[in-house]
């Protein structure tokens, strides 16, 4: 639990993979909350050009800036390719939202030196630690 607090405290930029432009979607609400809490949100979704006033990128490889946390709002079967992109990008942490798990990809990320949080909501953790 202490590690989660450290990740949130030391991070400034969160790439949200699967961020929807639809206000009623969980990814939108979570990203909006984190943005209001002072984090820079980088939307990653090939179907959208802008979310929360930020340019949206089709994939992690297209993001031109450094990323601290890669927050995943995609189904578990997509996690391995996202983890590989996060490793190439030099991200510091992988965060799989509630309901998203992939043990093998989590192990791969940890072996590459990334912190891994799985099956937990970043908004709930931020509020709890607040």
SULCOR-V887480 format. One record per helix or strand. SS is the DSSP state (h for helix, s for strand). FROM is the first residue (numbers start at 1). TO is the last residue. If there is no record, write none. Layout:
SS,FROM,TO ; SS,FROM,TO
This chain:
h,2,10 ; s,13,17 ; h,26,36 ; s,40,44 ; s,50,51 ; s,54,55 ; s,57,57 ; h,60,62 ; s,69,72 ; h,76,89 ; s,93,96 ; h,103,111 ; s,115,117 ; h,122,129
